[in-house]
Amino acid sequence: MCKDMTREERLAAKLRENLRRRKTQAREMADRQKADEALPKTDDEG
């Protein structure tokens, strides 16, 4: 990071980074859930 960045610019950059990470995690969780739904259930799972 550049030392010339203001506090607001640093916070904005961190927020964008956090948002990207959370979106990626949400996509992975949704993909995992779809994969789990595609699997056939066994008798002991109900």
Biopython code that builds the backbone (N, CA, C, O; Angstrom):
import numpy as np
from Bio.PDB.StructureBuilder import StructureBuilder

atoms = [
    (1, "MET", "N", (0.831, -1.182, 0.000)),
    (1, "MET", "CA", (0.000, 0.000, 0.000)),
    (1, "MET", "C", (0.878, 1.249, 0.000)),
    (1, "MET", "O", (1.997, 1.253, 0.512)),
    (2, "CYS", "N", (0.352, 2.257, -0.566)),
    (2, "CYS", "CA", (1.084, 3.511, -0.683)),
    (2, "CYS", "C", (0.898, 4.347, 0.586)),
    (2, "CYS", "O", (-0.203, 4.407, 1.134)),
    (3, "LYS", "N", (1.959, 4.985, 1.048)),
    (3, "LYS", "CA", (1.857, 5.813, 2.254)),
    (3, "LYS", "C", (1.077, 7.098, 2.009)),
    (3, "LYS", "O", (0.676, 7.770, 2.959)),
    (4, "ASP", "N", (0.862, 7.439, 0.757)),
    (4, "ASP", "CA", (0.147, 8.665, 0.429)),
    (4, "ASP", "C", (-1.368, 8.523, 0.605)),
    (4, "ASP", "O", (-2.084, 9.524, 0.571)),
    (5, "MET", "N", (-1.863, 7.301, 0.790)),
    (5, "MET", "CA", (-3.301, 7.081, 0.912)),
    (5, "MET", "C", (-3.825, 7.662, 2.224)),
    (5, "MET", "O", (-3.190, 7.553, 3.272)),
    (6, "THR", "N", (-4.989, 8.275, 2.134)),
    (6, "THR", "CA", (-5.614, 8.802, 3.332)),
    (6, "THR", "C", (-6.276, 7.657, 4.095)),
    (6, "THR", "O", (-6.387, 6.541, 3.588)),
    (7, "ARG", "N", (-6.704, 7.940, 5.289)),
    (7, "ARG", "CA", (-7.395, 6.936, 6.104)),
    (7, "ARG", "C", (-8.636, 6.433, 5.383)),
    (7, "ARG", "O", (-8.905, 5.232, 5.360)),
    (8, "GLU", "N", (-9.392, 7.357, 4.794)),
    (8, "GLU", "CA", (-10.617, 6.990, 4.083)),
    (8, "GLU", "C", (-10.318, 6.088, 2.896)),
    (8, "GLU", "O", (-11.052, 5.134, 2.635)),
    (9, "GLU", "N", (-9.237, 6.390, 2.173)),
    (9, "GLU", "CA", (-8.866, 5.559, 1.020)),
    (9, "GLU", "C", (-8.451, 4.158, 1.464)),
    (9, "GLU", "O", (-8.798, 3.169, 0.818)),
    (10, "ARG", "N", (-7.705, 4.078, 2.571)),
    (10, "ARG", "CA", (-7.302, 2.768, 3.089)),
    (10, "ARG", "C", (-8.521, 1.966, 3.528)),
    (10, "ARG", "O", (-8.621, 0.773, 3.245)),
    (11, "LEU", "N", (-9.452, 2.630, 4.225)),
    (11, "LEU", "CA", (-10.668, 1.938, 4.659)),
    (11, "LEU", "C", (-11.498, 1.474, 3.465)),
    (11, "LEU", "O", (-12.023, 0.360, 3.469)),
    (12, "ALA", "N", (-11.619, 2.312, 2.457)),
    (12, "ALA", "CA", (-12.383, 1.946, 1.267)),
    (12, "ALA", "C", (-11.752, 0.741, 0.572)),
    (12, "ALA", "O", (-12.461, -0.155, 0.113)),
    (13, "ALA", "N", (-10.434, 0.719, 0.495)),
    (13, "ALA", "CA", (-9.739, -0.407, -0.135)),
    (13, "ALA", "C", (-9.968, -1.690, 0.658)),
    (13, "ALA", "O", (-10.211, -2.748, 0.078)),
    (14, "LYS", "N", (-9.891, -1.595, 1.977)),
    (14, "LYS", "CA", (-10.129, -2.772, 2.825)),
    (14, "LYS", "C", (-11.565, -3.267, 2.698)),
    (14, "LYS", "O", (-11.809, -4.473, 2.660)),
    (15, "LEU", "N", (-12.519, -2.333, 2.633)),
    (15, "LEU", "CA", (-13.917, -2.719, 2.466)),
    (15, "LEU", "C", (-14.143, -3.433, 1.139)),
    (15, "LEU", "O", (-14.865, -4.429, 1.086)),
    (16, "ARG", "N", (-13.530, -2.931, 0.068)),
    (16, "ARG", "CA", (-13.668, -3.592, -1.241)),
    (16, "ARG", "C", (-13.067, -4.991, -1.197)),
    (16, "ARG", "O", (-13.654, -5.938, -1.720)),
    (17, "GLU", "N", (-11.903, -5.123, -0.576)),
    (17, "GLU", "CA", (-11.247, -6.427, -0.428)),
    (17, "GLU", "C", (-12.136, -7.387, 0.357)),
    (17, "GLU", "O", (-12.300, -8.545, -0.029)),
    (18, "ASN", "N", (-12.702, -6.910, 1.447)),
    (18, "ASN", "CA", (-13.578, -7.723, 2.289)),
    (18, "ASN", "C", (-14.826, -8.151, 1.507)),
    (18, "ASN", "O", (-15.248, -9.304, 1.595)),
    (19, "LEU", "N", (-15.410, -7.234, 0.750)),
    (19, "LEU", "CA", (-16.597, -7.550, -0.033)),
    (19, "LEU", "C", (-16.296, -8.627, -1.068)),
    (19, "LEU", "O", (-17.084, -9.556, -1.242)),
    (20, "ARG", "N", (-15.166, -8.509, -1.753)),
    (20, "ARG", "CA", (-14.788, -9.529, -2.743)),
    (20, "ARG", "C", (-14.625, -10.889, -2.079)),
    (20, "ARG", "O", (-15.079, -11.904, -2.608)),
    (21, "ARG", "N", (-13.979, -10.907, -0.927)),
    (21, "ARG", "CA", (-13.762, -12.171, -0.206)),
    (21, "ARG", "C", (-15.097, -12.784, 0.226)),
    (21, "ARG", "O", (-15.293, -13.992, 0.090)),
    (22, "ARG", "N", (-16.004, -11.972, 0.739)),
    (22, "ARG", "CA", (-17.303, -12.476, 1.177)),
    (22, "ARG", "C", (-18.138, -12.966, 0.001)),
    (22, "ARG", "O", (-18.842, -13.969, 0.123)),
    (23, "LYS", "N", (-18.070, -12.277, -1.136)),
    (23, "LYS", "CA", (-18.793, -12.731, -2.320)),
    (23, "LYS", "C", (-18.262, -14.084, -2.785)),
    (23, "LYS", "O", (-19.034, -14.970, -3.150)),
    (24, "THR", "N", (-16.948, -14.237, -2.768)),
    (24, "THR", "CA", (-16.335, -15.511, -3.151)),
    (24, "THR", "C", (-16.772, -16.614, -2.210)),
    (24, "THR", "O", (-17.104, -17.713, -2.654)),
    (25, "GLN", "N", (-16.777, -16.336, -0.915)),
    (25, "GLN", "CA", (-17.212, -17.340, 0.061)),
    (25, "GLN", "C", (-18.673, -17.696, -0.154)),
    (25, "GLN", "O", (-19.035, -18.869, -0.061)),
    (26, "ALA", "N", (-19.519, -16.718, -0.440)),
    (26, "ALA", "CA", (-20.942, -16.975, -0.660)),
    (26, "ALA", "C", (-21.139, -17.838, -1.902)),
    (26, "ALA", "O", (-21.966, -18.750, -1.902)),
    (27, "ARG", "N", (-20.376, -17.551, -2.966)),
    (27, "ARG", "CA", (-20.480, -18.357, -4.185)),
    (27, "ARG", "C", (-20.056, -19.799, -3.912)),
    (27, "ARG", "O", (-20.710, -20.736, -4.368)),
    (28, "GLU", "N", (-18.964, -19.978, -3.169)),
    (28, "GLU", "CA", (-18.493, -21.322, -2.856)),
    (28, "GLU", "C", (-19.514, -22.079, -2.015)),
    (28, "GLU", "O", (-19.745, -23.267, -2.239)),
    (29, "MET", "N", (-20.121, -21.401, -1.057)),
    (29, "MET", "CA", (-21.134, -22.052, -0.224)),
    (29, "MET", "C", (-22.349, -22.440, -1.063)),
    (29, "MET", "O", (-22.907, -23.521, -0.875)),
    (30, "ALA", "N", (-22.763, -21.576, -1.983)),
    (30, "ALA", "CA", (-23.911, -21.876, -2.843)),
    (30, "ALA", "C", (-23.589, -23.056, -3.750)),
    (30, "ALA", "O", (-24.428, -23.935, -3.945)),
    (31, "ASP", "N", (-22.378, -23.082, -4.306)),
    (31, "ASP", "CA", (-21.977, -24.195, -5.165)),
    (31, "ASP", "C", (-21.942, -25.496, -4.377)),
    (31, "ASP", "O", (-22.365, -26.539, -4.876)),
    (32, "ARG", "N", (-21.442, -25.438, -3.161)),
    (32, "ARG", "CA", (-21.370, -26.627, -2.308)),
    (32, "ARG", "C", (-22.777, -27.122, -1.970)),
    (32, "ARG", "O", (-23.030, -28.327, -1.949)),
    (33, "GLN", "N", (-23.685, -26.190, -1.708)),
    (33, "GLN", "CA", (-25.058, -26.562, -1.380)),
    (33, "GLN", "C", (-25.738, -27.219, -2.586)),
    (33, "GLN", "O", (-26.459, -28.205, -2.434)),
    (34, "LYS", "N", (-25.507, -26.670, -3.782)),
    (34, "LYS", "CA", (-26.072, -27.264, -4.988)),
    (34, "LYS", "C", (-25.529, -28.676, -5.190)),
    (34, "LYS", "O", (-26.272, -29.583, -5.565)),
    (35, "ALA", "N", (-24.234, -28.860, -4.941)),
    (35, "ALA", "CA", (-23.628, -30.177, -5.095)),
    (35, "ALA", "C", (-24.216, -31.154, -4.085)),
    (35, "ALA", "O", (-24.466, -32.313, -4.415)),
    (36, "ASP", "N", (-24.437, -30.695, -2.864)),
    (36, "ASP", "CA", (-25.030, -31.553, -1.832)),
    (36, "ASP", "C", (-26.457, -31.936, -2.204)),
    (36, "ASP", "O", (-26.872, -33.069, -1.961)),
    (37, "GLU", "N", (-27.208, -31.022, -2.784)),
    (37, "GLU", "CA", (-28.585, -31.302, -3.176)),
    (37, "GLU", "C", (-28.629, -32.293, -4.341)),
    (37, "GLU", "O", (-29.596, -33.042, -4.486)),
    (38, "ALA", "N", (-27.589, -32.296, -5.165)),
    (38, "ALA", "CA", (-27.555, -33.177, -6.323)),
    (38, "ALA", "C", (-27.260, -34.626, -5.923)),
    (38, "ALA", "O", (-27.580, -35.552, -6.669)),
    (39, "LEU", "N", (-26.651, -34.824, -4.748)),
    (39, "LEU", "CA", (-26.331, -36.174, -4.295)),
    (39, "LEU", "C", (-27.596, -36.892, -3.842)),
    (39, "LEU", "O", (-28.465, -36.285, -3.216)),
    (40, "PRO", "N", (-27.701, -38.171, -4.152)),
    (40, "PRO", "CA", (-28.860, -38.923, -3.665)),
    (40, "PRO", "C", (-28.767, -39.129, -2.161)),
    (40, "PRO", "O", (-27.680, -39.352, -1.628)),
    (41, "LYS", "N", (-29.908, -39.055, -1.473)),
    (41, "LYS", "CA", (-29.928, -39.235, -0.025)),
    (41, "LYS", "C", (-29.947, -40.716, 0.310)),
    (41, "LYS", "O", (-30.562, -41.512, -0.400)),
    (42, "THR", "N", (-29.273, -41.086, 1.390)),
    (42, "THR", "CA", (-29.307, -42.459, 1.851)),
    (42, "THR", "C", (-30.466, -42.633, 2.832)),
    (42, "THR", "O", (-31.059, -41.647, 3.271)),
    (43, "ASP", "N", (-30.785, -43.849, 3.168)),
    (43, "ASP", "CA", (-31.913, -44.139, 4.046)),
    (43, "ASP", "C", (-31.743, -43.509, 5.431)),
    (43, "ASP", "O", (-32.719, -43.038, 6.015)),
    (44, "ASP", "N", (-30.520, -43.495, 5.960)),
    (44, "ASP", "CA", (-30.303, -42.973, 7.303)),
    (44, "ASP", "C", (-30.265, -41.445, 7.356)),
    (44, "ASP", "O", (-30.206, -40.881, 8.448)),
    (45, "GLU", "N", (-30.297, -40.757, 6.204)),
    (45, "GLU", "CA", (-30.318, -39.288, 6.191)),
    (45, "GLU", "C", (-31.740, -38.753, 6.249)),
    (45, "GLU", "O", (-31.935, -37.580, 6.565)),
    (46, "GLY", "N", (-32.722, -39.563, 5.959)),
    (46, "GLY", "CA", (-34.118, -39.137, 6.061)),
    (46, "GLY", "C", (-34.620, -38.651, 4.790)),
    (46, "GLY", "O", (-35.781, -38.252, 4.696)),
]
sb = StructureBuilder()
sb.init_structure("model")
sb.init_model(0)
sb.init_chain("A")
sb.init_seg("    ")
for serial, (resi, resn, name, xyz) in enumerate(atoms, 1):
    if name == "N":
        sb.init_residue(resn, " ", resi, " ")
    sb.init_atom(name, np.array(xyz, "f"), 0.0, 1.0, " ", f" {name:<3s}", serial, name[0])
structure = sb.get_structure()
